[in-house]
């Protein structure tokens, strides 16, 4: 990775940490438990190590799926930092096998694929980045009832923004979306909600 980009990503991470501290004491969360689980339909993407990641790898774990893009200046780095704080909070009260994984669905593959591995490494080594063909990204987006758009002003625009939903999808071990978390994801209260959700759902062997 080029030194300029490395410095840029480090700067984003530090900004995210500062915003995390300020938001943790001032915001009110909004958690939405779905009335009925929403089945995630089959999809096939790749993780940041270029390994296939489809519906089967989504199962047998609790997962938090966040939509974003690697050139995002604020919302994405802040959310990734906040979600790790949530996981740390849950680790004090829940067995490691029940703590949700963080999945970052990168929806701008042309710019995301070359840097996704290094980008996520600044936040946590266990984060999973997903990206790939647009049609497969769209399949997962549809299952999550989410939205994104590459906001290009012209076909040759290389400095475009990406509009996307900011909520985090909660996926159960059956591969079903069961809840949505809205920002700013206060560590203690979000952790409490997720622990109650995880402990309250029983799965057959």
Secondary structure, DSSP 8 states (H G I E B T S, - for coil): --HHHHHHHHHHHHHHHHHHHHHTTT---EEEEEEEEEE----EEE-TTS-EEEHHHHTTS-EEEEEE-TT-SSHHHHHHHHHHHHHHHHHTTS-GGGS-EEEEEE--HHHHTTTHHHHHHTT-TT-EEEB--HHHHHHHHHHTT--EEEE-SSTT-SS-EEEE---EEEE-TTSEEEEEEETT--HHHHHHHHHHHHHH-----
